[in-house]
């Protein structure tokens, strides 16, 4: 999945799926309960299933997400950020 985001997201976790966030353009901070990690262009982070996380980008960032196609972007949390119908490009 290719996504762009800016600003605060929500805390969520995925019970059964790991997620890989690969930064194509820009950078963002992955907030974790035990500390924050900055991910820069051409870097990636793997979030294991069950780990609460919250992406934050002060400026727009382009990210490629590697996760099963049916994975809901907000994991176990339903919010205004939840996307049920993804646009194909």
N, C-alpha and C positions, 0 to 999 in steps of 0.2 A: 504494500500500500504506500502511495506517495501522499504525504500530508504537509501542510504549512500551518504553523500556528504562531501566535504572539500573545504574550501575557501569561496570566495564571491559568492553570487547568484545575483539575480536582484531584484529590487523593483517591486512588483506586488500586485494586489488585485483581489479578486473574487467577482463579482457583486452579485451572488445568493447563494453562498455556504460558510458555516463556515468551518474552518479547525481545526483539533486537531493534534498537533505534540507531540508524546510521545517518549521520549528518551530511547532507549534500551541500547545503549552503547555509552559512551563519553558525550560530552556536546556541546552546541552551544549558540550563542547569536541571539536573534530575535531583529532585528533593527525595531523600530517603529518611526513614525514621531515625537512622543512626548517623546522618550527615548528608551533605550535598556534594554532588559530583558535577563538574563542568565538562560538557562534551562539545568539542570544537569540530570544525569542518574536516571531513574525511576520517573522523573517529566514530566509534560506536560503543554502545553499552548494552549489556544483556541483563534483563530484569527477569529473574527466575519466577516461576509461578508461585503465588502466595505472598509475594513481597509487595508491601504498600509503596507506592511511588507517586510523584506529582511533578510533571514537567513544567518548567517555567522558562520563558524566553522574553527578555526585555525588548528585543527586536524580532521581526519575522524570521523564522527559520524553516528551511525545507528539509524534511526527514523522510527516509525510506524505512518503513516498518516491516519487519519480517515476523509474521505470526500467521496462524491458520486463518483462512479466508473468512470463516464464520465468527471470528473473535470480535466482540463488541468493544469499541474503543474506550469505553469507560468501565470495563470490567464488571465488577459486582455492584457498581453505583449507577443509578439512573439519574441523569441531570440534563440541563439545557445543552450540554456538550455531546450527549449521546447521539450517535449517527447510526440509524438502522438501515438506510438505503444509501449505499455508497455510489458515487458517480464514477463511471469508467472513463479513462482517458486513452 
